[in-house]
Amino acid sequence: MNTRLIYLTIATLGSTAALASHTVPAAERAVSARTATPPCGPGLDIKNVAKDSRCFELRIYTVAPGSSADVLHARFRERTIALFRKHGMTVVGFWQPVARLDQLVYILAYRDAAARDSAWAAFNADPEWLKTRAEMKVSVDVDNTFMVATDYGTLK
C-alpha cells in the first residue's frame, strides 16, 4: 500500500452531484494510526490561505489487480456515502479519471484535522462499515492529500 501525505491549497473546484463511499484496507488503517493528520483547517498561518478554510482531503483509490472497480463504485454508491454523512464527513465530490478506469478520485471536507481524525476513527469502527467491507471486498491502494482553500478561491 502506498500512502503519501501532501500539503496543497485548493484554488477553485467545480461543483458535482456525483457521490460515493470509502474502503480502508487493514494495512492503511495501521499506517493511518501511525501517521497524524497534518494541521489542516481554519486559522493556519500559511500565505495565500483562507483563514476560514475547512480541511479538505483528496483521496485517490487505485484498484489492485484481481479486484473490481465496479464493486468499489457500488460500495460507495449503495452504502459508504451514507456512512460518511453519519460520521460528519462532507462529500465534496467523486470523479472517474477517463484514462484510468482502475481509479476513483474523491474529496471530503471536515471542520479541521481533529474532526477528520475523529470521523475516520468512528467510521472505521462502525459495525455497518465492517459488514459492508466484508460483503463488498475490494483491494485498493490509497493516496491521500490534505489541502486548505486559498484566500481567493470560491470554495472554503
Short mmCIF file of the C-alpha atoms (twelve columns), coordinates in Angstrom:
data_MODEL
# 
_entry.id   MODEL 
# 
loop_
_atom_site.group_PDB 
_atom_site.id 
_atom_site.type_symbol 
_atom_site.label_atom_id 
_atom_site.label_alt_id 
_atom_site.label_comp_id 
_atom_site.label_asym_id 
_atom_site.label_seq_id 
_atom_site.Cartn_x 
_atom_site.Cartn_y 
_atom_site.Cartn_z 
_atom_site.pdbx_PDB_model_num 
ATOM 1   C CA . MET A 1   0.000   0.000  0.000   1 
ATOM 2   C CA . ASN A 2   1.270   3.452  -0.920  1 
ATOM 3   C CA . THR A 3   0.168   6.343  1.289   1 
ATOM 4   C CA . ARG A 4   1.519   9.856  0.751   1 
ATOM 5   C CA . LEU A 5   0.596   12.972 2.697   1 
ATOM 6   C CA . ILE A 6   0.958   16.153 0.659   1 
ATOM 7   C CA . TYR A 7   0.125   19.744 1.646   1 
ATOM 8   C CA . LEU A 8   -1.737  21.656 -1.078  1 
ATOM 9   C CA . THR A 9   -4.188  24.505 -1.394  1 
ATOM 10  C CA . ILE A 10  -7.451  24.488 -3.310  1 
ATOM 11  C CA . ALA A 11  -7.970  27.473 -5.589  1 
ATOM 12  C CA . THR A 12  -11.340 26.583 -7.129  1 
ATOM 13  C CA . LEU A 13  -13.289 23.369 -7.587  1 
ATOM 14  C CA . GLY A 14  -16.270 22.847 -9.849  1 
ATOM 15  C CA . SER A 15  -19.432 21.511 -8.296  1 
ATOM 16  C CA . THR A 16  -20.580 17.950 -8.807  1 
ATOM 17  C CA . ALA A 17  -23.617 15.900 -7.907  1 
ATOM 18  C CA . ALA A 18  -21.806 12.564 -8.029  1 
ATOM 19  C CA . LEU A 19  -21.327 10.845 -4.673  1 
ATOM 20  C CA . ALA A 20  -19.629 7.690  -3.372  1 
ATOM 21  C CA . SER A 21  -18.236 5.814  -0.314  1 
ATOM 22  C CA . HIS A 22  -14.976 4.562  1.163   1 
ATOM 23  C CA . THR A 23  -12.954 1.390  1.907   1 
ATOM 24  C CA . VAL A 24  -9.878  1.257  4.087   1 
ATOM 25  C CA . PRO A 25  -7.730  -1.882 3.975   1 
ATOM 26  C CA . ALA A 26  -6.245  -3.073 7.278   1 
ATOM 27  C CA . ALA A 27  -2.772  -2.054 6.108   1 
ATOM 28  C CA . GLU A 28  -3.962  1.510  5.507   1 
ATOM 29  C CA . ARG A 29  -5.654  1.709  8.895   1 
ATOM 30  C CA . ALA A 30  -2.374  0.669  10.513  1 
ATOM 31  C CA . VAL A 31  -0.464  3.373  8.604   1 
ATOM 32  C CA . SER A 32  -3.164  5.962  9.383   1 
ATOM 33  C CA . ALA A 33  -2.950  5.154  13.078  1 
ATOM 34  C CA . ARG A 34  0.796   5.906  12.988  1 
ATOM 35  C CA . THR A 35  0.557   8.983  10.761  1 
ATOM 36  C CA . ALA A 36  -1.158  12.014 12.252  1 
ATOM 37  C CA . THR A 37  -3.180  14.277 10.003  1 
ATOM 38  C CA . PRO A 38  -1.163  17.450 9.390   1 
ATOM 39  C CA . PRO A 39  -2.531  20.778 10.650  1 
ATOM 40  C CA . CYS A 40  -5.461  21.458 8.365   1 
ATOM 41  C CA . GLY A 41  -8.467  23.770 8.509   1 
ATOM 42  C CA . PRO A 42  -9.166  27.272 9.827   1 
ATOM 43  C CA . GLY A 43  -6.583  29.530 11.395  1 
ATOM 44  C CA . LEU A 44  -3.479  28.237 9.644   1 
ATOM 45  C CA . ASP A 45  -0.734  30.806 9.229   1 
ATOM 46  C CA . ILE A 46  0.087   29.999 5.610   1 
ATOM 47  C CA . LYS A 47  0.447   32.710 2.970   1 
ATOM 48  C CA . ASN A 48  -2.454  32.891 0.457   1 
ATOM 49  C CA . VAL A 49  -4.659  30.546 2.508   1 
ATOM 50  C CA . ALA A 50  -8.194  31.429 3.633   1 
ATOM 51  C CA . LYS A 51  -8.263  31.796 7.416   1 
ATOM 52  C CA . ASP A 52  -11.732 30.169 7.484   1 
ATOM 53  C CA . SER A 53  -10.897 27.208 5.231   1 
ATOM 54  C CA . ARG A 54  -12.095 23.754 6.089   1 
ATOM 55  C CA . CYS A 55  -9.745  20.780 5.929   1 
ATOM 56  C CA . PHE A 56  -10.050 19.021 2.559   1 
ATOM 57  C CA . GLU A 57  -8.837  15.511 1.861   1 
ATOM 58  C CA . LEU A 58  -8.249  14.383 -1.710  1 
ATOM 59  C CA . ARG A 59  -8.271  10.581 -1.940  1 
ATOM 60  C CA . ILE A 60  -7.257  8.561  -4.992  1 
ATOM 61  C CA . TYR A 61  -8.039  4.858  -4.969  1 
ATOM 62  C CA . THR A 62  -6.327  2.545  -7.418  1 
ATOM 63  C CA . VAL A 63  -7.969  -0.868 -7.625  1 
ATOM 64  C CA . ALA A 64  -5.493  -3.708 -7.193  1 
ATOM 65  C CA . PRO A 65  -5.203  -6.399 -9.875  1 
ATOM 66  C CA . GLY A 66  -7.855  -9.050 -9.277  1 
ATOM 67  C CA . SER A 67  -10.272 -6.604 -7.607  1 
ATOM 68  C CA . SER A 68  -13.243 -4.913 -9.253  1 
ATOM 69  C CA . ALA A 69  -13.690 -1.186 -9.839  1 
ATOM 70  C CA . ASP A 70  -17.418 -1.880 -10.322 1 
ATOM 71  C CA . VAL A 71  -17.650 -3.311 -6.802  1 
ATOM 72  C CA . LEU A 72  -15.802 -0.261 -5.451  1 
ATOM 73  C CA . HIS A 73  -18.249 2.114  -7.177  1 
ATOM 74  C CA . ALA A 74  -21.246 0.061  -5.990  1 
ATOM 75  C CA . ARG A 75  -19.979 0.083  -2.426  1 
ATOM 76  C CA . PHE A 76  -19.659 3.876  -2.452  1 
ATOM 77  C CA . ARG A 77  -22.960 4.368  -4.273  1 
ATOM 78  C CA . GLU A 78  -25.018 1.979  -2.148  1 
ATOM 79  C CA . ARG A 79  -23.519 2.187  1.344   1 
ATOM 80  C CA . THR A 80  -20.459 4.259  2.066   1 
ATOM 81  C CA . ILE A 81  -21.792 7.739  1.328   1 
ATOM 82  C CA . ALA A 82  -24.477 7.302  3.960   1 
ATOM 83  C CA . LEU A 83  -21.821 6.192  6.459   1 
ATOM 84  C CA . PHE A 84  -19.632 9.187  5.605   1 
ATOM 85  C CA . ARG A 85  -22.548 11.513 6.329   1 
ATOM 86  C CA . LYS A 86  -23.422 9.603  9.521   1 
ATOM 87  C CA . HIS A 87  -19.918 10.328 10.816  1 
ATOM 88  C CA . GLY A 88  -19.859 14.021 9.876   1 
ATOM 89  C CA . MET A 89  -17.820 13.832 6.687   1 
ATOM 90  C CA . THR A 90  -18.848 16.289 3.970   1 
ATOM 91  C CA . VAL A 91  -18.696 14.818 0.474   1 
ATOM 92  C CA . VAL A 92  -17.381 17.439 -1.978  1 
ATOM 93  C CA . GLY A 93  -17.441 15.122 -4.995  1 
ATOM 94  C CA . PHE A 94  -16.343 11.954 -6.760  1 
ATOM 95  C CA . TRP A 95  -14.641 11.635 -10.124 1 
ATOM 96  C CA . GLN A 96  -13.760 8.849  -12.539 1 
ATOM 97  C CA . PRO A 97  -10.469 9.542  -14.341 1 
ATOM 98  C CA . VAL A 98  -11.142 8.879  -18.038 1 
ATOM 99  C CA . ALA A 99  -7.683  7.490  -18.729 1 
ATOM 100 C CA . ARG A 100 -7.510  5.373  -15.531 1 
ATOM 101 C CA . LEU A 101 -10.615 3.206  -15.203 1 
ATOM 102 C CA . ASP A 102 -8.937  1.431  -12.279 1 
ATOM 103 C CA . GLN A 103 -9.059  4.645  -10.225 1 
ATOM 104 C CA . LEU A 104 -11.627 6.586  -8.215  1 
ATOM 105 C CA . VAL A 105 -10.948 10.142 -7.025  1 
ATOM 106 C CA . TYR A 106 -12.912 11.939 -4.343  1 
ATOM 107 C CA . ILE A 107 -12.719 14.842 -1.919  1 
ATOM 108 C CA . LEU A 108 -14.093 15.056 1.607   1 
ATOM 109 C CA . ALA A 109 -14.235 18.150 3.815   1 
ATOM 110 C CA . TYR A 110 -14.022 18.475 7.598   1 
ATOM 111 C CA . ARG A 111 -14.056 21.339 10.094  1 
ATOM 112 C CA . ASP A 112 -10.361 20.700 10.881  1 
ATOM 113 C CA . ALA A 113 -7.760  17.930 11.265  1 
ATOM 114 C CA . ALA A 114 -9.150  16.793 14.631  1 
ATOM 115 C CA . ALA A 115 -12.641 16.448 13.145  1 
ATOM 116 C CA . ARG A 116 -11.156 14.434 10.275  1 
ATOM 117 C CA . ASP A 117 -9.367  12.037 12.609  1 
ATOM 118 C CA . SER A 118 -12.431 11.637 14.825  1 
ATOM 119 C CA . ALA A 119 -14.721 10.994 11.833  1 
ATOM 120 C CA . TRP A 120 -12.419 8.353  10.337  1 
ATOM 121 C CA . ALA A 121 -11.999 6.607  13.700  1 
ATOM 122 C CA . ALA A 122 -15.777 6.390  14.134  1 
ATOM 123 C CA . PHE A 123 -16.267 5.326  10.505  1 
ATOM 124 C CA . ASN A 124 -13.675 2.538  10.721  1 
ATOM 125 C CA . ALA A 125 -15.252 1.206  13.940  1 
ATOM 126 C CA . ASP A 126 -18.848 1.367  12.664  1 
ATOM 127 C CA . PRO A 127 -20.406 -2.150 12.554  1 
ATOM 128 C CA . GLU A 128 -22.231 -1.251 9.327   1 
ATOM 129 C CA . TRP A 129 -18.906 -0.357 7.687   1 
ATOM 130 C CA . LEU A 130 -17.307 -3.580 8.915   1 
ATOM 131 C CA . LYS A 131 -20.235 -5.524 7.422   1 
ATOM 132 C CA . THR A 132 -20.034 -3.595 4.135   1 
ATOM 133 C CA . ARG A 133 -16.297 -4.121 3.835   1 
ATOM 134 C CA . ALA A 134 -16.721 -7.869 4.379   1 
ATOM 135 C CA . GLU A 135 -19.614 -8.186 1.921   1 
ATOM 136 C CA . MET A 136 -18.209 -5.986 -0.853  1 
ATOM 137 C CA . LYS A 137 -14.488 -6.777 -0.820  1 
ATOM 138 C CA . VAL A 138 -12.178 -4.607 -2.897  1 
ATOM 139 C CA . SER A 139 -8.436  -4.188 -2.598  1 
ATOM 140 C CA . VAL A 140 -7.200  -0.652 -3.274  1 
ATOM 141 C CA . ASP A 141 -4.063  1.416  -2.883  1 
ATOM 142 C CA . VAL A 142 -4.907  4.788  -1.356  1 
ATOM 143 C CA . ASP A 143 -3.131  8.070  -1.960  1 
ATOM 144 C CA . ASN A 144 -4.419  10.944 0.168   1 
ATOM 145 C CA . THR A 145 -3.573  14.633 0.128   1 
ATOM 146 C CA . PHE A 146 -4.607  17.198 2.750   1 
ATOM 147 C CA . MET A 147 -5.484  20.663 1.471   1 
ATOM 148 C CA . VAL A 148 -6.805  24.049 2.550   1 
ATOM 149 C CA . ALA A 149 -8.535  26.656 0.398   1 
ATOM 150 C CA . THR A 150 -6.766  29.713 -0.947  1 
ATOM 151 C CA . ASP A 151 -7.969  33.144 0.131   1 
ATOM 152 C CA . TYR A 152 -9.099  33.894 -3.450  1 
ATOM 153 C CA . GLY A 153 -10.892 30.635 -4.301  1 
ATOM 154 C CA . THR A 154 -14.664 30.201 -4.238  1 
ATOM 155 C CA . LEU A 155 -14.751 27.041 -2.134  1 
ATOM 156 C CA . LYS A 156 -13.896 27.321 1.552   1 
# 
